[in-house]
Amino acid sequence: MELVDLPVPPPKPDEAVVKIQAAGVNFIDVYNREGRYKQALPFVLGQEGAGTVTATGNQVRGIAVGDRVAYTLVLGSYAEYASVPADKLVKIPSGVSEPEAAAAILQGMTAHYLVNDTFPLKQGDTALIHAAAGGVGLLLVQMAHSLGARVIATVSTEEKAKLARGAGAEEVILYTKSDFEAETKRLTGGKGVDVVYDSVGKTTFEKGLNVLRPRGMMALYGGSSGAVAPIDPILLTQKGSLFLTRPSLGAYVLTAEDLQRRARAVFDLIHDGKLKLRIEHVYPLAQAQQAHRDLEARKTTGKLLLIP
């Protein structure tokens, strides 16, 4: 990655130009940089941003110059300006700042679909949440707790354990000191959990399957430790007729209506004080390399933002 000067992109007829005030840093950016998710080179990284509209194409309706907006799943937010399809833009409501919107539009909607749609949590369910002090993790814990689920969280340090407990985790396992499989089985009396929300992948996946109750679900939504090896589906039968899904946000915001509905739900939670954001690490745009190093080294908690 290198910082270069490019012209401000003109909007296509169905696009709006956004002057970006904050861009989110996510593991999908690492996957794009590594080539795990292929992109034509060269390209501008970043799939999460918030700012102010400075120009619109002649076919754009409902979005105007001066609107505060946020967006995700469109490449190019590591920049001062980005041209974005208007149907991908969500207006930021009053009471929510641009940095908050940038911190929540991707990770907040990810947590929202995981607990409301992928495995709809209800009162009395038990969920195991890996990387519980990370950007998505802290939001997941809060949302799961608010739905009445019992949350068992895994983290690497005492500092992160405190954050997970503060977000609503009833039990926290330091995987650096204890075997999370054995601890989870102990905490559930051997019954297992209803769902595992796993963004870690390679190093946690197999043991995660072992702590699920019969007909439980593994929601593998990331792979920060590396990709999971292929498995024979018969393994799911042997471990109790388990469900395995590899969800991504795009499939849960397939239409503009889906996007607006889910984004509004997340912004409403923030506005009403029911979802607390932890914007812990803010970097100048020129330090994007360092942001990636810190994220990959698991040195961070909460949300990472770049400020152009």
C-alpha positions, -999 to 999 in steps of 0.1 A, spaced: 0 0 0 12 35 -8 -2 70 -6 -7 86 -40 -24 116 -55 -54 109 -78 -80 132 -93 -113 136 -75 -135 109 -92 -165 124 -112 -198 107 -105 -214 84 -130 -251 92 -137 -262 69 -108 -234 78 -83 -226 105 -57 -192 118 -48 -185 116 -10 -159 137 8 -148 110 33 -144 121 69 -137 86 83 -131 52 68 -133 19 86 -106 -7 87 -118 -43 85 -103 -78 80 -119 -79 46 -94 -51 36 -66 -75 47 -81 -103 26 -83 -79 -4 -47 -68 1 -34 -103 4 -53 -114 -27 -75 -139 -8 -103 -119 -24 -92 -111 -59 -93 -75 -72 -80 -60 -104 -48 -41 -97 -42 -13 -88 -72 -5 -66 -80 16 -36 -87 -4 -4 -115 1 20 -152 -9 20 -166 13 48 -168 51 49 -188 81 60 -188 118 49 -206 145 30 -220 144 -5 -202 170 -28 -217 160 -62 -243 138 -77 -250 122 -111 -280 133 -131 -300 101 -123 -296 103 -86 -328 108 -66 -331 111 -28 -295 120 -22 -284 157 -24 -252 177 -21 -246 184 16 -262 151 29 -242 132 55 -240 96 43 -223 63 51 -218 33 29 -202 -1 28 -194 -30 3 -180 -5 -22 -142 -5 -27 -123 28 -24 -129 43 11 -92 47 19 -93 81 2 -103 117 6 -131 114 -20 -150 84 -34 -177 80 -61 -203 56 -47 -235 42 -63 -263 62 -48 -283 31 -38 -255 21 -16 -256 53 5 -274 55 38 -282 90 53 -267 95 87 -294 105 112 -289 134 136 -273 124 168 -249 100 150 -215 114 140 -196 105 108 -169 86 127 -196 66 145 -214 59 112 -181 47 96 -175 25 127 -209 9 125 -221 6 89 -202 -26 81 -194 -41 115 -227 -31 131 -248 -45 102 -227 -77 104 -234 -82 141 -271 -74 134 -276 -100 107 -257 -126 126 -279 -124 157 -312 -116 140 -311 -137 108 -282 -162 105 -290 -177 139 -319 -157 154 -310 -156 191 -338 -157 217 -341 -157 255 -323 -187 270 -300 -194 240 -263 -198 247 -238 -183 222 -200 -187 220 -185 -155 205 -148 -156 194 -127 -124 192 -152 -108 215 -132 -76 221 -128 -69 184 -148 -45 163 -176 -69 154 -171 -89 186 -180 -61 210 -211 -53 190 -221 -90 188 -218 -94 225 -240 -64 232 -267 -74 207 -267 -110 218 -270 -100 255 -298 -76 247 -318 -104 230 -316 -124 263 -289 -149 252 -262 -162 275 -228 -151 260 -196 -170 265 -168 -149 250 -132 -158 241 -104 -132 242 -66 -132 245 -59 -108 274 -73 -97 307 -78 -62 293 -99 -77 265 -118 -98 290 -128 -67 309 -142 -52 277 -162 -83 268 -177 -84 303 -186 -48 301 -204 -55 268 -225 -82 284 -206 -114 283 -216 -136 312 -185 -158 309 -151 -150 294 -125 -175 284 -88 -165 280 -79 -188 252 -42 -180 259 -45 -196 293 -73 -222 290 -86 -246 264 -118 -229 252 -133 -263 242 -129 -278 276 -140 -246 293 -171 -242 272 -181 -278 279 -176 -272 316 -196 -239 315 -225 -256 297 -225 -288 318 -215 -308 287 -246 -298 268 -228 -274 244 -238 -240 230 -266 -233 205 -244 -212 182 -208 -204 176 -200 -170 160 -165 -175 146 -145 -148 129 -111 -164 136 -113 -195 114 -83 -218 111 -73 -220 148 -108 -222 163 -130 -239 138 -126 -276 147 -129 -272 184 -159 -249 178 -177 -277 161 -170 -298 192 -188 -274 216 -221 -272 197 -252 -290 210 -269 -314 186 -284 -294 157 -264 -263 167 -250 -239 142 -214 -228 133 -216 -193 118 -181 -189 104 -181 -152 93 -144 -146 90 -109 -161 91 -84 -138 109 -61 -168 117 -64 -182 81 -87 -202 60 -104 -233 73 -95 -266 57 -121 -283 36 -143 -308 55 -164 -338 46 -200 -329 54 -204 -363 71 -185 -347 100 -215 -325 107 -236 -357 110 -212 -373 133 -210 -343 156 -248 -341 160 -264 -330 127 -248 -296 129 -255 -266 107 -225 -248 91 -228 -215 73 -202 -191 59 -223 -159 57 -213 -125 44 -230 -91 47 -237 -88 10 -262 -116 11 -281 -99 39 -284 -65 22 -292 -78 -12 -316 -49 -20 -315 -12 -13 -345 -17 9 -327 -44 29 -297 -21 33 -317 9 45 -337 -12 69 -307 -28 85 -286 3 86 -315 23 102 -318 -5 129 -281 -2 138 -281 37 137 -313 37 159 -295 15 185 -266 39 186 -288 70 188 -308 55 216 -277 45 236 -284 8 233 -253 1 213 -220 14 225 -192 19 199 -156 16 210 -135 37 185 -102 29 201 -77 34 173 -77 63 149 -50 67 123 -42 93 96 -48 79 61 -11 79 55 -7 53 83 -30 27 67 -1 2 66 3 5 104 -34 0 109 -32 -33 90 -2 -44 110 -19 -37 143 -51 -54 132 -33 -85 120 -12 -87 151 -44 -86 172 -31 -56 191 -64 -38 188 -98 -37 204 -129 -21 191 -130 -2 159 -101 11 137 -106 42 117 -86 61 91 -90 99 89 -81 115 55 
